[in-house]
């Protein structure tokens, strides 16, 4: 209701200003609740609970990285009924990202184009926020990246794993953003193997017991040979999950005046491609590694389609631009109805059942 009231004002502003106001609103709601002594409203495990990589998710609907870049509102999002949230991408040093404007609503297409460029306040700022919530409960993943001007990007990822692993439910290695030049080259087999080895070694050096699993976020624009190579590495390194997928650099037919903007495209136009990539990785991994479906998910039917194609969890972001942060709880409720209607006792039973 609050979002519906605020949406016209938010949409009258440029996209990035509107997003910052949305974050500020969530912070205010969270702080108001804490000052009133309100009990935690974290999503409670129910019929849609599922275990992935040793983590118990109360429901399969999460917030994708990019919404809460600096770990400002993870508890506010969990309090709205999301099963988990992923903060970041976070780099070792603060960086301003690409020149503005760099975030565009494609209203006619129910889509977003961004070329943010890993703008964030850096690892130390994230550490300060995440350390304050230690023991607060809920699943908060940390998405890590490399600085644009880094001389050793693999070292950047290792440094972030060292710094933030103690405060992360899982570490998500992001090598798939199209907005940092050369970053996607880290998806090449030899580079990716070296990168994952470095992250795991860094994590294990600071946490010897109950270390957070390592997830890998991949692009939707991979070729079949790349999908096979990534799958081999994920299985060999025993990664916790693959996040499929990031934004796309391809351009299907779009109606918005912003259609020609450079950057990563997300939202409804990405849905078919992202769904196909879930199917591709399901086949390539033989179902032996959990998949997290991202891209164009805006309804419970979309999420259910992704689950039946092979995703154990789903994440949303662009759809919240149009529907507000209450969308996560609505999708989770819808998934439960669909699960019961089709005769599944658990989400795990439905994964890959198409």
C-alpha positions in Angstrom: 0.0 0.0 0.0 2.8 2.4 0.9 4.6 1.7 -2.3 1.4 2.2 -4.4 1.0 5.6 -2.8 4.7 6.5 -3.3 5.2 5.1 -6.8 4.0 8.2 -8.8 6.4 10.4 -6.9 9.2 7.9 -7.2 8.6 7.5 -10.9 8.7 11.3 -11.4 12.3 11.2 -10.3 15.2 9.7 -12.2 15.7 6.0 -11.6 18.7 6.2 -9.3 17.3 8.9 -7.1 14.1 6.9 -6.8 16.1 3.9 -5.8 18.0 5.8 -3.1 14.7 7.1 -1.7 13.4 3.5 -1.6 16.4 2.4 0.4 15.9 5.4 2.7 12.3 4.4 3.2 13.2 0.9 4.1 15.8 2.1 6.6 13.3 4.4 8.2 10.7 1.6 8.5 13.3 -0.7 10.0 14.5 1.9 12.5 10.9 2.8 13.5 10.1 -0.8 14.1 13.2 -1.3 16.3 12.5 1.9 18.4 9.0 0.6 19.1 10.4 -2.7 20.2 8.6 -4.6 17.5 9.3 -8.3 17.3 11.3 -9.7 14.4 9.2 -10.3 11.3 11.7 -12.5 9.6 10.0 -15.0 7.3 9.2 -18.1 9.3 9.8 -21.6 7.9 6.7 -23.2 6.4 5.7 -25.5 3.6 8.0 -23.7 1.2 11.2 -24.1 3.3 14.1 -25.6 1.6 17.7 -26.5 2.4 20.4 -25.4 0.0 24.2 -25.7 0.6 23.6 -26.5 4.2 21.5 -23.3 4.7 17.8 -23.5 5.8 15.8 -21.0 3.7 12.4 -20.3 5.2 11.1 -19.8 1.6 12.8 -19.8 -1.8 12.3 -16.1 -2.7 15.2 -13.8 -2.3 16.4 -10.3 -3.2 19.1 -10.3 -5.9 22.4 -8.4 -5.5 22.3 -4.8 -6.8 19.2 -3.7 -4.8 21.1 -3.3 -1.4 24.6 -2.6 -2.6 26.0 -1.5 0.7 24.2 -3.8 3.1 22.0 -1.0 4.4 18.7 -2.7 4.7 19.1 -6.5 4.8 16.9 -6.9 7.9 14.2 -4.6 6.6 14.0 -6.9 3.5 14.0 -10.1 5.5 11.3 -8.5 7.7 9.1 -8.0 4.6 8.9 -11.8 4.1 11.9 -12.6 1.8 13.5 -15.9 2.5 16.9 -14.4 2.0 18.7 -11.4 0.6 22.0 -10.8 -1.1 23.9 -7.6 -0.6 26.5 -6.1 -2.9 28.3 -6.2 -5.2 31.0 -5.1 -2.8 34.6 -4.3 -3.8 37.7 -3.9 -1.6 37.9 -0.2 -2.1 35.1 2.3 -2.5 34.3 3.3 -6.1 31.8 5.7 -7.6 30.9 3.6 -10.6 30.2 4.8 -14.1 29.0 8.3 -14.9 25.4 9.2 -14.4 22.8 8.7 -15.7 23.4 4.9 -15.5 20.1 3.4 -14.4 17.0 3.5 -16.7 13.4 2.3 -16.2 11.9 0.8 -19.4 8.3 1.0 -18.3 6.8 -0.2 -21.5 8.9 -3.3 -21.4 8.7 -3.9 -17.6 12.5 -3.8 -17.7 15.6 -2.0 -16.4 18.9 -1.2 -18.0 21.8 -0.4 -15.7 25.5 0.4 -16.2 26.2 1.2 -12.6 29.7 -0.2 -12.5 30.0 -1.7 -9.0 29.4 1.7 -7.3 29.7 1.0 -3.6 31.2 2.2 -0.4 33.8 -0.5 -0.2 34.6 -3.5 2.0 35.3 -1.8 5.2 31.9 0.1 5.2 30.1 -3.2 4.5 32.1 -4.9 7.2 31.0 -2.3 9.7 27.3 -2.8 8.9 27.3 -6.5 8.6 29.3 -6.9 11.9 26.6 -5.0 13.7 23.9 -7.5 12.7 25.9 -10.6 13.6 23.6 -13.0 15.3 20.5 -11.2 14.1 19.3 -14.3 12.1 18.1 -14.6 8.6 20.1 -15.6 5.5 22.2 -12.7 4.1 24.5 -13.5 1.3 27.4 -11.2 0.3 28.1 -10.6 -3.4 31.8 -9.7 -4.0 33.5 -8.1 -6.9 36.8 -6.5 -8.0 37.6 -2.8 -8.4 37.6 -1.5 -11.9 41.2 -0.2 -11.7 42.5 -3.3 -9.9 45.9 -4.6 -11.0 45.0 -8.1 -9.7 41.3 -8.9 -9.7 41.7 -12.4 -8.4 43.4 -10.9 -5.4 40.5 -8.5 -4.9 38.1 -11.4 -4.7 40.3 -13.2 -2.2 40.6 -10.1 -0.1 36.8 -9.7 0.0 36.4 -13.4 1.0 38.9 -12.8 3.8 37.2 -9.7 5.0 33.5 -10.6 4.9 33.3 -14.4 5.1 32.8 -14.3 8.9 29.6 -12.2 8.4 28.1 -13.8 5.4 25.6 -16.7 5.1 27.2 -17.4 1.8 29.7 -15.7 -0.5 28.5 -15.0 -4.1 31.4 -14.5 -6.6 30.2 -12.1 -9.3 32.1 -12.5 -12.5 29.2 -11.8 -14.8 28.5 -8.0 -14.6 28.7 -6.5 -18.0 29.6 -3.0 -16.6 33.2 -3.6 -15.5 35.4 -3.9 -18.6 37.0 -7.4 -18.8 35.2 -8.8 -15.8 33.3 -11.5 -17.8 36.7 -12.8 -19.0 37.0 -14.4 -15.5 34.3 -16.8 -16.6 36.9 -18.5 -18.9 37.9 -21.9 -17.6 41.4 -21.3 -16.5 40.8 -17.9 -15.0 37.7 -19.1 -13.2 39.5 -22.1 -11.7 42.2 -19.8 -10.3 39.6 -17.4 -9.0 37.5 -20.0 -7.2 40.6 -21.6 -5.7 41.7 -18.2 -4.4 38.3 -17.4 -2.9 38.0 -20.8 -1.2 41.5 -20.6 0.2 40.9 -17.1 1.6 37.6 -18.1 3.2 39.2 -21.3 4.7 42.1 -19.2 6.2 39.7 -17.2 8.3 37.0 -19.7 9.1 37.9 -23.3 9.8 34.5 -24.5 10.8 31.0 -23.8 9.4 32.4 -21.7 6.6 29.9 -20.0 4.4 29.4 -21.8 1.1 30.6 -20.2 -2.1 28.1 -19.4 -4.9 29.0 -18.3 -8.4 26.9 -15.8 -10.4 27.1 -16.3 -14.2 25.9 -14.4 -17.2 23.0 -15.5 -19.4 25.0 -14.8 -22.5 27.3 -17.9 -22.2 27.9 -20.3 -25.1 27.2 -24.0 -24.7 30.9 -24.8 -24.3 31.1 -22.1 -21.6 28.2 -23.6 -19.7 29.8 -27.0 -19.7 33.1 -25.6 -18.5 31.5 -23.5 -15.7 29.5 -26.6 -14.6 32.7 -28.8 -14.5 34.4 -26.2 -12.3 31.4 -25.8 -10.0 31.2 -29.5 -9.5 34.9 -30.0 -9.1 35.2 -27.2 -6.6 32.0 -28.3 -4.8 30.4 -24.9 -5.0 27.3 -24.3 -3.0 25.2 -23.1 -5.9 25.2 -21.4 -9.3 23.2 -18.1 -9.6 21.7 -18.1 -13.1 21.8 -15.4 -14.3 23.0 -11.8 -14.3 21.8 -9.1 -16.8 22.1 -9.6 -20.5 24.0 -7.5 -23.1 21.7 -8.8 -25.8 18.8 -6.7 -27.0 15.5 -8.2 -27.9 12.8 -6.0 -29.4 12.0 -3.2 -26.9 9.4 -0.4 -26.9 11.0 2.1 -24.5 12.8 5.2 -25.5 15.7 3.9 -23.4 16.1 0.8 -25.4 19.4 1.9 -26.9 21.1 2.6 -23.6 24.3 0.5 -23.0 24.4 -1.7 -20.0 22.8 -4.9 -18.7 19.2 -5.5 -19.4 17.0 -7.1 -16.8 13.3 -7.6 -16.2 10.6 -9.2 -18.4 12.7 -9.2 -21.6 15.3 -11.4 -19.9 12.8 -14.0 -18.6 12.9 -16.4 -21.5 16.7 -16.4 -21.8 17.2 -16.8 -18.1 14.8 -19.7 -17.9 16.6 -21.4 -20.7 19.9 -21.0 -18.9 18.4 -22.7 -15.9 17.5 -25.6 -18.1 20.9 -25.6 -19.7 22.8 -25.7 -16.3 20.4 -28.3 -15.0 21.4 -30.6 -17.8 25.1 -29.7 -17.7 25.4 -30.3 -14.0 23.1 -33.3 -14.0 21.2 -31.7 -11.1 24.1 -32.3 -8.8 24.5 -28.6 -7.8 21.7 -26.3 -6.6 20.7 -23.5 -9.0 19.3 -20.1 -8.2 17.0 -18.6 -10.8 17.2 -14.9 -11.5 16.0 -12.7 -14.4 12.5 -11.6 -15.3 10.7 -13.1 -12.3 7.7 -11.0 -11.4 5.0 -13.4 -10.4 4.5 -16.7 -8.6 3.9 -18.4 -11.9 7.3 -17.1 -13.2 9.0 -18.4 -10.0 7.3 -21.7 -10.1 8.3 -22.2 -13.8 11.9 -21.5 -12.8 11.7 -24.0 -9.9 10.2 -26.8 -12.0 13.0 -26.1 -14.6 15.7 -26.8 -11.9 16.0 -23.8 -9.6 16.0 -24.5 -5.9 15.7 -20.8 -5.1 14.8 -17.6 -7.0 15.7 -14.0 -6.7 14.0 -10.8 -7.8 15.0 -7.2 -8.3 13.7 -5.4 -11.4 10.1 -6.5 -10.7 10.3 -4.6 -7.3 10.9 -1.4 -9.2 7.4 -1.8 -10.6 5.6 -3.7 -7.8 7.4 -2.7 -4.6 9.3 -4.8 -2.0 6.1 -6.5 -0.8 6.3 -8.5 -4.0 8.5 -11.1 -2.4 6.0 -12.2 0.2 3.3 -12.3 -2.5 5.4 -14.6 -4.7 6.2 -16.9 -1.8 2.5 -17.2 -0.9 1.7 -17.9 -4.5 4.4 -20.6 -4.8 2.9 -22.4 -1.8 -0.5 -22.4 -3.5 0.9 -23.7 -6.7 2.9 -26.4 -4.9 -0.2 -27.7 -3.1 -2.3 -27.5 -6.2 0.1 -29.7 -8.1 0.5 -32.2 -5.3 4.1 -31.5 -4.1 4.7 -31.9 -0.4 8.0 -29.8 -0.5 9.7 -27.4 -2.8 12.6 -29.8 -3.1 10.2 -32.3 -4.8 9.3 -29.8 -7.4 12.8 -28.7 -8.3 13.6 -29.9 -11.9 10.2 -31.7 -12.2 9.2 -30.3 -15.6 
